[in-house]
Amino acid sequence: MDTKQSGKEVLDVAIVGGGVSGLYSGWRLLTDGGLKRGSVQLFESSGRLGGRLLSVTPPDMPQARIELGGMRFTTGQETVKALVDYLQLPTVDFSVGEANNVAYLRGKHLRTGDLTDPDKIPYVLTDDERANIKDGFTVLAAQRFLQKVLGVDHVDLKTVDWEKLARSGRYEGTLLRDLAMRYVYNRSVSHEAFQYAEDTSGYDSIYFTWNAADGFPWNLSDYGATIEYKRLVEGYESLPLTIAHRYTEAGGITHLKHRLVRFDKTRLPDGKDGIELHIEHDGHEQVMLARKLVLAMPRRSLELIEQSGAVLAPEHHEVHRLIQSVVPIPLFKLALCYRTRWWEKLGITQGQSVTDLPIRQCYYWPVGDDTEAGAILIYDDGLDLDYWAGLRDNPVKFTNQGHAPSSEGLPADEWNDHPAPQLMVDEAHRLLLQMHGLQDHSDLRPYAAAYRDWGDDPFGGGANFWPQHVESYDVGHRIIHPVSNVPVYICGEAYSHAQGWVEGALATAEEMLQSHLGLKPPPYLQAAPVDSSPDSTTKVK
Ligand SMILES: Cc1cc2nc3c(=O)[nH]c(=O)nc-3n(C[C@H](O)[C@H](O)[C@H](O)COP(=O)(O)OP(=O)(O)OC[C@H]3O[C@@H](n4cnc5c(N)ncnc54)[C@H](O)[C@@H]3O)c2cc1C
């Protein structure tokens, strides 16, 4: 590969990563950071912006925006909500638990509304658990273990100082953060109650991987609050794309298909410290100079950059300890489109259904009122992924029928960019029918499918969780500026306290912008979501 030096231009800030946190940082730096037009440039390795927000339109459903990545936010997520309001992006309610939806568990066909009736569910619960089933067992487990940790008879989960517990809380003498969430959960309620909670959640990662100090608050983040789920009418991708538009209007420059290969500290032509970036584009490597570098990307992406230089060289053990402090959670989405919405005959129109079969959860996706067709979005994560491994690797892809949209500004090949393995479609369809109690029939077969596996590089997973033996608040602050005398900053969902959410990506970007790059909170955030504890300014020596 030949290397080109791209003149003597020195950028004020080079941002690497065109997901929501990178675009947001660029826009904020240009609009509120006093940087001049053209002095902030963003480099994205793929051919599109948005990262893990990816909204696609299937053939013959021109109004539908199906989310192959992030799909919803809650009204309790301050930064996202404020930003969506500020940008005036249209939203609609996002339906989850409809009473009529399916819960197919342990071979029993139930409706979601049955799940709070202990006599109907196929789980053997204790009397206490039966009495508490409406609140959910994560609440019960948390109340019980916190009574032990805090030495009190009653715990109000709304007032728990989780950060303090993550730093120093102990369960039977062991630091909470050194214990698996699953262990503490199972010590606090019966295994049947735990299994019920896991099976009915539809997820296979959210009670695993975590340490107890970070996993419980993440799972209880909505506890006691009156929140609603919302989605963006134009797809969640419209958030980063709108920010990208504003960024460009403010003088930001974006380079697609530009991959950061390596970087190092350097002396700039004016004698000041800066960063030399080696960027690969179209088979060539070019060198850029910048006063500051923002890496807006998750753990796996950081590890794919050449491990050399003043930040990433292997001898920087502390930096690598920080980077390795989260575990990427592999997960995929598979969308199946049907000519008729056969689930409506079962009284189901929208929201989530769950099962302990390996498809685990599905959403009946809103597709607009101009079609009789319908879409089901399957979302699978964590432990169940090995079930699909051999099917996913099969090279035969499902053949889409119908016409991909080519009007209204939507790219025609968007859907076809994400072909689904035929064997996965066949198996997912079989399991869908089983969980709905239906026999297969040629009229019921899907006509289009799309698949996105976020375990693929450069993501390594769809979300990142804090495992055992990690002091997450310490890592979260330190990793933003991992080496004190090198102007390299890291932000994004991975090292946040709203992992797996856009909220986490934006909150870490705000902390970086306010605590390290000198910006004031934006007008739409009344109170800045940055941590002002002394540790937030502590740097790795
Ligand atoms: C299936 C799924 C469901 C989800 N559901 C929700 C949800 O409902 N609600 C919600 O709020 N969040 C959800 N999330 C999480 C949300 O999508 C992420 O938290 C958020 O999009 C992450 O943004 P980011 O900027 O931190 O990183 P990313 O979006 O990962 O962006 C990183 C970018 O960096 C680029 N990159 C990596 N390496 C390089 C390199 N060397 N050079 C140049 N570019 C590089 C990547 O291509 C990527 O574009 C979900 C995620 C997934 C995958």
The ligand as an ORCA input file, in Angstrom:
! r2SCAN-3c Opt
* xyz 0 1
  C     -29.512     -4.801     17.294
  C     -29.328     -3.570     18.131
  C     -30.392     -3.068     18.847
  C     -30.250     -1.898     19.587
  N     -31.340     -1.355     20.186
  C     -31.273     -0.109     20.677
  C     -32.438      0.588     21.028
  O     -33.549      0.093     20.857
  N     -32.308      1.842     21.533
  C     -31.089      2.434     21.680
  O     -31.029      3.574     22.151
  N     -29.962      1.807     21.318
  C     -30.025      0.560     20.803
  N     -28.901     -0.065     20.373
  C     -27.605      0.535     20.665
  C     -27.270      1.719     19.770
  O     -27.479      1.360     18.429
  C     -25.805      2.084     20.017
  O     -25.628      2.339     21.398
  C     -25.325      3.327     19.276
  O     -25.801      3.367     17.962
  C     -23.801      3.337     19.319
  O     -23.282      4.508     18.744
  P     -21.718      4.793     18.817
  O     -21.489      6.083     18.159
  O     -21.251      4.622     20.210
  O     -21.004      3.619     18.012
  P     -21.264      2.941     16.597
  O     -22.642      3.144     16.126
  O     -20.777      1.545     16.748
  O     -20.297      3.739     15.615
  C     -18.939      3.439     15.468
  C     -18.547      3.760     14.034
  O     -17.132      3.674     13.921
  C     -16.819      3.131     12.656
  N     -15.441      2.622     12.742
  C     -14.989      1.611     13.508
  N     -13.665      1.454     13.338
  C     -13.264      2.409     12.460
  C     -11.987      2.778     11.900
  N     -10.853      2.127     12.215
  N     -11.941      3.814     11.025
  C     -13.079      4.500     10.696
  N     -14.299      4.187     11.197
  C     -14.391      3.158     12.081
  C     -17.887      2.070     12.472
  O     -18.022      1.685     11.116
  C     -19.115      2.786     13.012
  O     -19.801      3.489     12.005
  C     -29.002     -1.247     19.646
  C     -27.912     -1.768     18.943
  C     -28.072     -2.910     18.187
  C     -26.905     -3.414     17.398
*
